């Protein structure tokens, strides 16, 4: 390696280190510059002794925890289902443009098979999660959850 390339390499390392130092210094040592108001107790920190006041101030929901978890799981699995369908469609597109090349057709089949397998796993995960959340809701409250 020529000395010019080595010098550029070390200059890049030096520049990167200086940038990291410039970014990390305010993050690590900037806390000592903050002058916060002193709180008299935990009730002041959390918005008073009424928990609903804190929840409203923080923008928290007032729904049941099991329903909130169920909706998060539904959204996540719905997103994954969309991804699996896109993979299946992409595999079909690759198959269409393969032009009879057996290697490309095999790769497209693998994509379609992977998408279908993923979709089956996602649907199974949804069924298991729904069953578990329903059983937990029944055990805790004595009533079944609504979907």
HELIX and SHEET records of a PDB file:
HELIX    1   1 UNK A    3  UNK A   29  1                                  27    
HELIX    2   2 UNK A   30  UNK A   33  5                                   4    
HELIX    3   3 UNK A   42  UNK A   45  1                                   4    
HELIX    4   4 UNK A   51  UNK A   58  1                                   8    
HELIX    5   5 UNK A   65  UNK A   96  1                                  32    
HELIX    6   6 UNK A  102  UNK A  141  1                                  40    
END                                                                             
